[in-house]
Amino acid sequence: MIHYPIPPHQQQCYKEWNNISLPLTEQIHREEISIPLHQALTRDEIDMIIDAINHF
């Protein structure tokens, strides 16, 4: 899942900037992934995340 799938300059709250092009920002938002990270992760979940990243 992607936490912020829409680049800031394309979000409704910044509608005055919606017509500009920021190619690098747009590329980053197309290619990013979100990695689960919080203090409630179990050791098994952490190992699963590490394995998924290493196999990618």
All heavy atoms as TSV, in Angstrom:
chain	resi	resn	atom	element	x	y	z
A	1	MET	N	N	0.824	-1.175	0.000
A	1	MET	CA	C	0.000	0.000	0.000
A	1	MET	C	C	0.875	1.247	0.000
A	1	MET	O	O	1.977	1.239	0.523
A	1	MET	CB	C	-0.882	0.003	1.247
A	1	MET	CG	C	-2.246	0.542	1.003
A	1	MET	SD	S	-3.289	0.196	2.429
A	1	MET	CE	C	-3.651	1.849	2.878
A	2	ILE	N	N	0.373	2.295	-0.564
A	2	ILE	CA	C	1.095	3.564	-0.602
A	2	ILE	C	C	0.361	4.564	0.288
A	2	ILE	O	O	-0.834	4.791	0.121
A	2	ILE	CB	C	1.198	4.101	-2.040
A	2	ILE	CG1	C	1.972	3.108	-2.903
A	2	ILE	CG2	C	1.844	5.469	-2.067
A	2	ILE	CD1	C	2.005	3.454	-4.369
A	3	HIS	N	N	1.070	5.141	1.234
A	3	HIS	CA	C	0.448	6.095	2.146
A	3	HIS	C	C	0.029	7.387	1.443
A	3	HIS	O	O	-0.995	7.970	1.762
A	3	HIS	CB	C	1.392	6.427	3.301
A	3	HIS	CG	C	1.410	5.387	4.356
A	3	HIS	ND1	N	2.180	4.258	4.264
A	3	HIS	CD2	C	0.747	5.305	5.529
A	3	HIS	CE1	C	1.999	3.515	5.330
A	3	HIS	NE2	N	1.139	4.127	6.117
A	4	TYR	N	N	0.841	7.857	0.546
A	4	TYR	CA	C	0.573	9.132	-0.129
A	4	TYR	C	C	0.642	8.932	-1.639
A	4	TYR	O	O	1.615	9.306	-2.275
A	4	TYR	CB	C	1.582	10.192	0.325
A	4	TYR	CG	C	1.592	10.381	1.816
A	4	TYR	CD1	C	2.614	9.871	2.589
A	4	TYR	CD2	C	0.557	11.066	2.446
A	4	TYR	CE1	C	2.614	10.027	3.972
A	4	TYR	CE2	C	0.551	11.231	3.819
A	4	TYR	CZ	C	1.582	10.709	4.581
A	4	TYR	OH	O	1.578	10.869	5.930
A	5	PRO	N	N	-0.389	8.330	-2.232
A	5	PRO	CA	C	-0.340	8.004	-3.661
A	5	PRO	C	C	-0.460	9.211	-4.595
A	5	PRO	O	O	-0.117	9.113	-5.761
A	5	PRO	CB	C	-1.520	7.058	-3.843
A	5	PRO	CG	C	-2.474	7.447	-2.768
A	5	PRO	CD	C	-1.618	7.889	-1.600
A	6	ILE	N	N	-0.927	10.328	-4.087
A	6	ILE	CA	C	-1.109	11.524	-4.921
A	6	ILE	C	C	-0.046	12.546	-4.540
A	6	ILE	O	O	0.052	12.938	-3.375
A	6	ILE	CB	C	-2.512	12.119	-4.729
A	6	ILE	CG1	C	-3.583	11.076	-5.077
A	6	ILE	CG2	C	-2.677	13.380	-5.584
A	6	ILE	CD1	C	-4.986	11.490	-4.717
A	7	PRO	N	N	0.759	12.992	-5.506
A	7	PRO	CA	C	1.768	14.006	-5.199
A	7	PRO	C	C	1.113	15.254	-4.600
A	7	PRO	O	O	-0.018	15.594	-4.967
A	7	PRO	CB	C	2.393	14.329	-6.554
A	7	PRO	CG	C	2.082	13.161	-7.425
A	7	PRO	CD	C	0.777	12.617	-6.918
A	8	PRO	N	N	1.800	15.923	-3.699
A	8	PRO	CA	C	1.196	17.091	-3.036
A	8	PRO	C	C	0.633	18.130	-3.999
A	8	PRO	O	O	-0.468	18.637	-3.783
A	8	PRO	CB	C	2.352	17.668	-2.218
A	8	PRO	CG	C	3.247	16.507	-1.960
A	8	PRO	CD	C	3.132	15.637	-3.180
A	9	HIS	N	N	1.357	18.415	-5.070
A	9	HIS	CA	C	0.898	19.462	-5.978
A	9	HIS	C	C	-0.327	19.058	-6.800
A	9	HIS	O	O	-0.897	19.880	-7.506
A	9	HIS	CB	C	2.040	19.899	-6.911
A	9	HIS	CG	C	2.446	18.858	-7.897
A	9	HIS	ND1	N	3.188	17.753	-7.541
A	9	HIS	CD2	C	2.206	18.743	-9.221
A	9	HIS	CE1	C	3.387	17.000	-8.606
A	9	HIS	NE2	N	2.801	17.582	-9.637
A	10	GLN	N	N	-0.740	17.801	-6.699
A	10	GLN	CA	C	-1.933	17.344	-7.406
A	10	GLN	C	C	-3.114	17.095	-6.470
A	10	GLN	O	O	-4.182	16.704	-6.909
A	10	GLN	CB	C	-1.611	16.067	-8.191
A	10	GLN	CG	C	-0.626	16.304	-9.309
A	10	GLN	CD	C	-0.267	15.030	-10.047
A	10	GLN	OE1	O	-0.512	13.921	-9.582
A	10	GLN	NE2	N	0.336	15.182	-11.209
A	11	GLN	N	N	-2.930	17.325	-5.188
A	11	GLN	CA	C	-4.003	17.120	-4.226
A	11	GLN	C	C	-4.981	18.299	-4.241
A	11	GLN	O	O	-4.613	19.428	-4.553
A	11	GLN	CB	C	-3.420	16.938	-2.826
A	11	GLN	CG	C	-2.598	15.672	-2.700
A	11	GLN	CD	C	-2.015	15.491	-1.330
A	11	GLN	OE1	O	-2.463	16.063	-0.352
A	11	GLN	NE2	N	-0.958	14.673	-1.244
A	12	GLN	N	N	-6.208	18.008	-3.892
A	12	GLN	CA	C	-7.259	19.019	-3.909
A	12	GLN	C	C	-6.929	20.204	-2.997
A	12	GLN	O	O	-7.232	21.347	-3.327
A	12	GLN	CB	C	-8.600	18.391	-3.503
A	12	GLN	CG	C	-9.771	19.341	-3.540
A	12	GLN	CD	C	-10.029	19.903	-4.927
A	12	GLN	OE1	O	-9.751	19.256	-5.923
A	12	GLN	NE2	N	-10.561	21.103	-4.985
A	13	CYS	N	N	-6.294	19.953	-1.874
A	13	CYS	CA	C	-5.995	21.044	-0.940
A	13	CYS	C	C	-4.972	22.037	-1.512
A	13	CYS	O	O	-4.834	23.149	-1.000
A	13	CYS	CB	C	-5.520	20.496	0.399
A	13	CYS	SG	S	-4.018	19.520	0.324
A	14	TYR	N	N	-4.259	21.645	-2.560
A	14	TYR	CA	C	-3.306	22.533	-3.242
A	14	TYR	C	C	-3.762	22.791	-4.672
A	14	TYR	O	O	-2.960	22.819	-5.598
A	14	TYR	CB	C	-1.907	21.923	-3.244
A	14	TYR	CG	C	-1.320	21.720	-1.875
A	14	TYR	CD1	C	-1.098	20.446	-1.366
A	14	TYR	CD2	C	-0.988	22.810	-1.081
A	14	TYR	CE1	C	-0.562	20.268	-0.110
A	14	TYR	CE2	C	-0.454	22.635	0.184
A	14	TYR	CZ	C	-0.241	21.358	0.662
A	14	TYR	OH	O	0.292	21.182	1.920
A	15	LYS	N	N	-5.056	22.964	-4.848
A	15	LYS	CA	C	-5.625	23.063	-6.193
A	15	LYS	C	C	-5.019	24.180	-7.031
A	15	LYS	O	O	-5.002	24.101	-8.248
A	15	LYS	CB	C	-7.132	23.177	-6.141
A	15	LYS	CG	C	-7.664	24.372	-5.416
A	15	LYS	CD	C	-9.169	24.303	-5.334
A	15	LYS	CE	C	-9.672	25.375	-4.394
A	15	LYS	NZ	N	-11.070	25.192	-4.089
A	16	GLU	N	N	-4.469	25.209	-6.394
A	16	GLU	CA	C	-3.822	26.276	-7.171
A	16	GLU	C	C	-2.547	25.781	-7.864
A	16	GLU	O	O	-2.048	26.430	-8.777
A	16	GLU	CB	C	-3.532	27.505	-6.289
A	16	GLU	CG	C	-2.493	27.287	-5.214
A	16	GLU	CD	C	-3.039	26.756	-3.891
A	16	GLU	OE1	O	-4.202	26.326	-3.826
A	16	GLU	OE2	O	-2.271	26.742	-2.916
A	17	TRP	N	N	-2.019	24.630	-7.435
A	17	TRP	CA	C	-0.812	24.057	-8.043
A	17	TRP	C	C	-1.124	22.849	-8.929
A	17	TRP	O	O	-0.211	22.246	-9.493
A	17	TRP	CB	C	0.184	23.634	-6.978
A	17	TRP	CG	C	0.702	24.771	-6.143
A	17	TRP	CD1	C	0.754	26.086	-6.470
A	17	TRP	CD2	C	1.245	24.674	-4.829
A	17	TRP	NE1	N	1.300	26.819	-5.446
A	17	TRP	CE2	C	1.613	25.982	-4.420
A	17	TRP	CE3	C	1.465	23.622	-3.951
A	17	TRP	CZ2	C	2.179	26.245	-3.185
A	17	TRP	CZ3	C	2.034	23.894	-2.719
A	17	TRP	CH2	C	2.382	25.195	-2.346
A	18	ASN	N	N	-2.391	22.469	-9.036
A	18	ASN	CA	C	-2.751	21.258	-9.776
A	18	ASN	C	C	-2.346	21.291	-11.243
A	18	ASN	O	O	-2.201	20.242	-11.865
A	18	ASN	CB	C	-4.257	20.997	-9.690
A	18	ASN	CG	C	-4.700	20.465	-8.333
A	18	ASN	OD1	O	-5.875	20.330	-8.103
A	18	ASN	ND2	N	-3.790	20.177	-7.421
A	19	ASN	N	N	-2.153	22.453	-11.821
A	19	ASN	CA	C	-1.844	22.536	-13.253
A	19	ASN	C	C	-0.350	22.555	-13.549
A	19	ASN	O	O	0.043	22.601	-14.708
A	19	ASN	CB	C	-2.517	23.765	-13.865
A	19	ASN	CG	C	-2.025	25.058	-13.227
A	19	ASN	OD1	O	-1.443	25.031	-12.147
A	19	ASN	ND2	N	-2.261	26.183	-13.878
A	20	ILE	N	N	0.498	22.503	-12.516
A	20	ILE	CA	C	1.940	22.492	-12.776
A	20	ILE	C	C	2.438	21.055	-12.897
A	20	ILE	O	O	1.808	20.117	-12.409
A	20	ILE	CB	C	2.748	23.261	-11.704
A	20	ILE	CG1	C	2.654	22.580	-10.349
A	20	ILE	CG2	C	2.313	24.711	-11.635
A	20	ILE	CD1	C	3.601	23.172	-9.305
A	21	SER	N	N	3.569	20.899	-13.539
A	21	SER	CA	C	4.184	19.590	-13.706
A	21	SER	C	C	5.479	19.542	-12.907
A	21	SER	O	O	6.342	20.411	-13.060
A	21	SER	CB	C	4.473	19.333	-15.182
A	21	SER	OG	O	5.148	18.109	-15.334
A	22	LEU	N	N	5.585	18.540	-12.053
A	22	LEU	CA	C	6.807	18.300	-11.292
A	22	LEU	C	C	7.215	16.842	-11.552
A	22	LEU	O	O	6.860	15.939	-10.797
A	22	LEU	CB	C	6.577	18.551	-9.792
A	22	LEU	CG	C	6.175	19.981	-9.418
A	22	LEU	CD1	C	5.805	20.067	-7.949
A	22	LEU	CD2	C	7.284	20.953	-9.743
A	23	PRO	N	N	7.927	16.597	-12.651
A	23	PRO	CA	C	8.202	15.231	-13.092
A	23	PRO	C	C	8.889	14.344	-12.048
A	23	PRO	O	O	8.518	13.173	-11.913
A	23	PRO	CB	C	9.102	15.420	-14.317
A	23	PRO	CG	C	8.817	16.796	-14.788
A	23	PRO	CD	C	8.468	17.592	-13.565
A	24	LEU	N	N	9.857	14.866	-11.335
A	24	LEU	CA	C	10.554	14.034	-10.346
A	24	LEU	C	C	9.611	13.649	-9.207
A	24	LEU	O	O	9.565	12.485	-8.788
A	24	LEU	CB	C	11.789	14.752	-9.804
A	24	LEU	CG	C	12.650	13.957	-8.826
A	24	LEU	CD1	C	13.095	12.633	-9.415
A	24	LEU	CD2	C	13.852	14.773	-8.402
A	25	THR	N	N	8.848	14.599	-8.718
A	25	THR	CA	C	7.874	14.316	-7.662
A	25	THR	C	C	6.857	13.284	-8.142
A	25	THR	O	O	6.520	12.342	-7.416
A	25	THR	CB	C	7.153	15.613	-7.242
A	25	THR	OG1	O	8.128	16.530	-6.763
A	25	THR	CG2	C	6.120	15.355	-6.172
A	26	GLU	N	N	6.373	13.432	-9.360
A	26	GLU	CA	C	5.391	12.499	-9.912
A	26	GLU	C	C	5.995	11.102	-10.086
A	26	GLU	O	O	5.333	10.091	-9.819
A	26	GLU	CB	C	4.843	13.050	-11.220
A	26	GLU	CG	C	4.030	14.326	-11.001
A	26	GLU	CD	C	3.832	15.154	-12.254
A	26	GLU	OE1	O	4.076	14.643	-13.367
A	26	GLU	OE2	O	3.419	16.321	-12.120
A	27	GLN	N	N	7.248	11.024	-10.486
A	27	GLN	CA	C	7.922	9.727	-10.622
A	27	GLN	C	C	8.070	9.044	-9.269
A	27	GLN	O	O	7.804	7.848	-9.137
A	27	GLN	CB	C	9.297	9.909	-11.261
A	27	GLN	CG	C	10.062	8.608	-11.387
A	27	GLN	CD	C	11.460	8.796	-11.957
A	27	GLN	OE1	O	11.816	9.875	-12.417
A	27	GLN	NE2	N	12.248	7.755	-11.917
A	28	ILE	N	N	8.493	9.799	-8.271
A	28	ILE	CA	C	8.649	9.236	-6.923
A	28	ILE	C	C	7.319	8.653	-6.446
A	28	ILE	O	O	7.274	7.547	-5.899
A	28	ILE	CB	C	9.170	10.302	-5.944
A	28	ILE	CG1	C	10.628	10.629	-6.260
A	28	ILE	CG2	C	9.013	9.842	-4.493
A	28	ILE	CD1	C	11.167	11.866	-5.555
A	29	HIS	N	N	6.234	9.359	-6.674
A	29	HIS	CA	C	4.930	8.886	-6.218
A	29	HIS	C	C	4.431	7.689	-7.008
A	29	HIS	O	O	3.611	6.925	-6.503
A	29	HIS	CB	C	3.923	10.034	-6.229
A	29	HIS	CG	C	4.072	10.922	-5.042
A	29	HIS	ND1	N	3.373	10.723	-3.887
A	29	HIS	CD2	C	4.884	11.976	-4.801
A	29	HIS	CE1	C	3.724	11.626	-2.999
A	29	HIS	NE2	N	4.644	12.400	-3.529
A	30	ARG	N	N	4.924	7.478	-8.215
A	30	ARG	CA	C	4.565	6.274	-8.995
A	30	ARG	C	C	5.360	5.065	-8.545
A	30	ARG	O	O	4.907	3.936	-8.686
A	30	ARG	CB	C	4.822	6.508	-10.480
A	30	ARG	CG	C	3.781	7.334	-11.191
A	30	ARG	CD	C	3.958	7.283	-12.709
A	30	ARG	NE	N	5.298	7.640	-13.144
A	30	ARG	CZ	C	5.712	8.888	-13.419
A	30	ARG	NH1	N	4.866	9.889	-13.303
A	30	ARG	NH2	N	6.940	9.123	-13.804
A	31	GLU	N	N	6.559	5.273	-8.001
A	31	GLU	CA	C	7.478	4.170	-7.725
A	31	GLU	C	C	7.634	3.818	-6.252
A	31	GLU	O	O	8.209	2.789	-5.930
A	31	GLU	CB	C	8.858	4.517	-8.295
A	31	GLU	CG	C	8.848	4.666	-9.800
A	31	GLU	CD	C	10.179	5.108	-10.356
A	31	GLU	OE1	O	11.105	5.404	-9.563
A	31	GLU	OE2	O	10.311	5.175	-11.587
A	32	GLU	N	N	7.162	4.627	-5.356
A	32	GLU	CA	C	7.381	4.391	-3.939
A	32	GLU	C	C	6.541	3.244	-3.407
A	32	GLU	O	O	5.518	2.889	-3.976
A	32	GLU	CB	C	7.071	5.649	-3.133
A	32	GLU	CG	C	5.582	5.915	-3.027
A	32	GLU	CD	C	5.237	7.069	-2.125
A	32	GLU	OE1	O	6.087	7.516	-1.348
A	32	GLU	OE2	O	4.105	7.523	-2.211
A	33	ILE	N	N	6.982	2.689	-2.310
A	33	ILE	CA	C	6.194	1.712	-1.564
A	33	ILE	C	C	6.249	2.120	-0.093
A	33	ILE	O	O	7.139	2.861	0.328
A	33	ILE	CB	C	6.713	0.266	-1.736
A	33	ILE	CG1	C	8.149	0.147	-1.227
A	33	ILE	CG2	C	6.604	-0.177	-3.169
A	33	ILE	CD1	C	8.638	-1.274	-1.101
A	34	SER	N	N	5.304	1.638	0.655
A	34	SER	CA	C	5.294	1.885	2.099
A	34	SER	C	C	5.669	0.591	2.805
A	34	SER	O	O	5.138	-0.473	2.489
A	34	SER	CB	C	3.918	2.350	2.553
A	34	SER	OG	O	3.619	3.603	1.989
A	35	ILE	N	N	6.563	0.695	3.737
A	35	ILE	CA	C	7.011	-0.461	4.505
A	35	ILE	C	C	6.386	-0.380	5.894
A	35	ILE	O	O	6.489	0.649	6.559
A	35	ILE	CB	C	8.548	-0.474	4.622
A	35	ILE	CG1	C	9.173	-0.547	3.236
A	35	ILE	CG2	C	9.020	-1.640	5.482
A	35	ILE	CD1	C	10.661	-0.345	3.220
A	36	PRO	N	N	5.717	-1.451	6.336
A	36	PRO	CA	C	5.130	-1.426	7.680
A	36	PRO	C	C	6.214	-1.172	8.732
A	36	PRO	O	O	7.260	-1.828	8.723
A	36	PRO	CB	C	4.544	-2.822	7.848
A	36	PRO	CG	C	4.424	-3.373	6.466
A	36	PRO	CD	C	5.503	-2.722	5.661
A	37	LEU	N	N	5.956	-0.216	9.588
A	37	LEU	CA	C	6.936	0.128	10.608
A	37	LEU	C	C	6.218	0.729	11.804
A	37	LEU	O	O	5.696	1.840	11.729
A	37	LEU	CB	C	7.957	1.129	10.045
A	37	LEU	CG	C	9.056	1.589	10.974
A	37	LEU	CD1	C	9.938	0.422	11.378
A	37	LEU	CD2	C	9.884	2.672	10.314
A	38	HIS	N	N	6.133	-0.038	12.867
A	38	HIS	CA	C	5.560	0.453	14.118
A	38	HIS	C	C	5.969	-0.481	15.250
A	38	HIS	O	O	6.437	-1.598	15.027
A	38	HIS	CB	C	4.036	0.597	14.027
A	38	HIS	CG	C	3.327	-0.659	13.601
A	38	HIS	ND1	N	3.016	-1.672	14.462
A	38	HIS	CD2	C	2.891	-1.046	12.379
A	38	HIS	CE1	C	2.395	-2.643	13.813
A	38	HIS	NE2	N	2.316	-2.285	12.531
A	39	GLN	N	N	5.821	-0.018	16.473
A	39	GLN	CA	C	6.324	-0.742	17.632
A	39	GLN	C	C	5.530	-2.013	17.955
A	39	GLN	O	O	5.997	-2.838	18.739
A	39	GLN	CB	C	6.384	0.176	18.853
A	39	GLN	CG	C	5.046	0.642	19.360
A	39	GLN	CD	C	4.539	1.880	18.654
A	39	GLN	OE1	O	5.049	2.287	17.623
A	39	GLN	NE2	N	3.503	2.489	19.207
A	40	ALA	N	N	4.366	-2.200	17.347
A	40	ALA	CA	C	3.561	-3.377	17.647
A	40	ALA	C	C	3.864	-4.573	16.745
A	40	ALA	O	O	3.267	-5.631	16.902
A	40	ALA	CB	C	2.076	-3.024	17.563
A	41	LEU	N	N	4.801	-4.431	15.816
A	41	LEU	CA	C	5.149	-5.553	14.942
A	41	LEU	C	C	5.777	-6.679	15.760
A	41	LEU	O	O	6.620	-6.445	16.624
A	41	LEU	CB	C	6.139	-5.113	13.864
A	41	LEU	CG	C	5.609	-4.205	12.765
A	41	LEU	CD1	C	6.754	-3.695	11.907
A	41	LEU	CD2	C	4.584	-4.912	11.909
A	42	THR	N	N	5.364	-7.886	15.444
A	42	THR	CA	C	5.981	-9.047	16.099
A	42	THR	C	C	7.292	-9.388	15.383
A	42	THR	O	O	7.549	-8.932	14.264
A	42	THR	CB	C	5.054	-10.269	16.030
A	42	THR	OG1	O	4.919	-10.672	14.659
A	42	THR	CG2	C	3.692	-9.979	16.640
A	43	ARG	N	N	8.095	-10.191	16.008
A	43	ARG	CA	C	9.358	-10.611	15.382
A	43	ARG	C	C	9.068	-11.354	14.075
A	43	ARG	O	O	9.780	-11.189	13.083
A	43	ARG	CB	C	10.159	-11.489	16.344
A	43	ARG	CG	C	11.521	-11.853	15.836
A	43	ARG	CD	C	12.374	-10.611	15.723
A	43	ARG	NE	N	13.411	-10.829	14.730
A	43	ARG	CZ	C	14.298	-9.935	14.378
A	43	ARG	NH1	N	14.287	-8.752	14.924
A	43	ARG	NH2	N	15.199	-10.204	13.487
A	44	ASP	N	N	8.028	-12.187	14.051
A	44	ASP	CA	C	7.668	-12.913	12.826
A	44	ASP	C	C	7.272	-11.946	11.705
A	44	ASP	O	O	7.629	-12.145	10.547
A	44	ASP	CB	C	6.522	-13.888	13.088
A	44	ASP	CG	C	6.965	-15.115	13.880
A	44	ASP	OD1	O	8.192	-15.398	13.912
A	44	ASP	OD2	O	6.089	-15.783	14.461
A	45	GLU	N	N	6.523	-10.897	12.054
A	45	GLU	CA	C	6.130	-9.903	11.045
A	45	GLU	C	C	7.350	-9.150	10.521
A	45	GLU	O	O	7.459	-8.899	9.319
A	45	GLU	CB	C	5.116	-8.929	11.639
A	45	GLU	CG	C	3.768	-9.560	11.909
A	45	GLU	CD	C	2.846	-8.678	12.718
A	45	GLU	OE1	O	3.336	-7.906	13.584
A	45	GLU	OE2	O	1.626	-8.759	12.504
A	46	ILE	N	N	8.251	-8.815	11.411
A	46	ILE	CA	C	9.482	-8.131	11.000
A	46	ILE	C	C	10.281	-9.012	10.051
A	46	ILE	O	O	10.751	-8.551	9.004
A	46	ILE	CB	C	10.325	-7.735	12.233
A	46	ILE	CG1	C	9.594	-6.670	13.048
A	46	ILE	CG2	C	11.714	-7.262	11.811
A	46	ILE	CD1	C	10.193	-6.411	14.424
A	47	ASP	N	N	10.414	-10.283	10.396
A	47	ASP	CA	C	11.150	-11.218	9.530
A	47	ASP	C	C	10.470	-11.355	8.169
A	47	ASP	O	O	11.140	-11.432	7.134
A	47	ASP	CB	C	11.270	-12.588	10.203
A	47	ASP	CG	C	12.236	-12.578	11.377
A	47	ASP	OD1	O	13.090	-11.652	11.465
A	47	ASP	OD2	O	12.132	-13.488	12.231
A	48	MET	N	N	9.138	-11.364	8.147
A	48	MET	CA	C	8.405	-11.469	6.887
A	48	MET	C	C	8.646	-10.222	6.020
A	48	MET	O	O	8.847	-10.340	4.806
A	48	MET	CB	C	6.906	-11.632	7.166
A	48	MET	CG	C	6.067	-11.844	5.931
A	48	MET	SD	S	4.323	-12.161	6.271
A	48	MET	CE	C	3.827	-10.588	6.953
A	49	ILE	N	N	8.664	-9.058	6.630
A	49	ILE	CA	C	8.925	-7.814	5.898
A	49	ILE	C	C	10.343	-7.829	5.324
A	49	ILE	O	O	10.561	-7.499	4.159
A	49	ILE	CB	C	8.718	-6.590	6.818
A	49	ILE	CG1	C	7.241	-6.473	7.202
A	49	ILE	CG2	C	9.210	-5.310	6.144
A	49	ILE	CD1	C	6.980	-5.540	8.376
A	50	ILE	N	N	11.304	-8.240	6.144
A	50	ILE	CA	C	12.699	-8.317	5.693
A	50	ILE	C	C	12.832	-9.288	4.530
A	50	ILE	O	O	13.483	-8.983	3.524
A	50	ILE	CB	C	13.622	-8.719	6.862
A	50	ILE	CG1	C	13.684	-7.571	7.883
A	50	ILE	CG2	C	15.020	-9.079	6.353
A	50	ILE	CD1	C	14.346	-7.954	9.205
A	51	ASP	N	N	12.204	-10.445	4.645
A	51	ASP	CA	C	12.265	-11.442	3.568
A	51	ASP	C	C	11.646	-10.894	2.274
A	51	ASP	O	O	12.203	-11.086	1.182
A	51	ASP	CB	C	11.550	-12.724	3.963
A	51	ASP	CG	C	12.325	-13.549	4.982
A	51	ASP	OD1	O	13.547	-13.313	5.144
A	51	ASP	OD2	O	11.693	-14.427	5.640
A	52	ALA	N	N	10.513	-10.221	2.399
A	52	ALA	CA	C	9.854	-9.661	1.202
A	52	ALA	C	C	10.742	-8.637	0.524
A	52	ALA	O	O	10.870	-8.622	-0.703
A	52	ALA	CB	C	8.514	-9.044	1.608
A	53	ILE	N	N	11.393	-7.775	1.304
A	53	ILE	CA	C	12.283	-6.760	0.724
A	53	ILE	C	C	13.494	-7.422	0.086
A	53	ILE	O	O	13.882	-7.074	-1.030
A	53	ILE	CB	C	12.716	-5.745	1.810
A	53	ILE	CG1	C	11.514	-4.901	2.242
A	53	ILE	CG2	C	13.843	-4.857	1.293
A	53	ILE	CD1	C	11.772	-4.060	3.474
A	54	ASN	N	N	14.078	-8.388	0.767
A	54	ASN	CA	C	15.265	-9.064	0.224
A	54	ASN	C	C	14.954	-9.844	-1.049
A	54	ASN	O	O	15.799	-9.938	-1.941
A	54	ASN	CB	C	15.874	-9.985	1.273
A	54	ASN	CG	C	16.608	-9.226	2.347
A	54	ASN	OD1	O	17.048	-8.100	2.153
A	54	ASN	ND2	N	16.736	-9.837	3.518
A	55	HIS	N	N	13.752	-10.381	-1.175
A	55	HIS	CA	C	13.381	-11.135	-2.372
A	55	HIS	C	C	12.963	-10.223	-3.526
A	55	HIS	O	O	12.916	-10.654	-4.672
A	55	HIS	CB	C	12.281	-12.140	-2.060
A	55	HIS	CG	C	12.777	-13.328	-1.328
A	55	HIS	ND1	N	12.655	-13.451	0.049
A	55	HIS	CD2	C	13.436	-14.421	-1.737
A	55	HIS	CE1	C	13.210	-14.570	0.432
A	55	HIS	NE2	N	13.695	-15.198	-0.627
A	56	PHE	N	N	12.655	-8.990	-3.219
A	56	PHE	CA	C	12.267	-8.041	-4.245
A	56	PHE	C	C	13.460	-7.729	-5.124
A	56	PHE	O	O	13.450	-7.671	-6.292
A	56	PHE	CB	C	11.713	-6.757	-3.629
A	56	PHE	CG	C	11.226	-5.784	-4.640
A	56	PHE	CD1	C	10.046	-5.997	-5.331
A	56	PHE	CD2	C	11.947	-4.642	-4.924
A	56	PHE	CE1	C	9.602	-5.074	-6.277
A	56	PHE	CE2	C	11.519	-3.723	-5.869
A	56	PHE	CZ	C	10.333	-3.962	-6.535
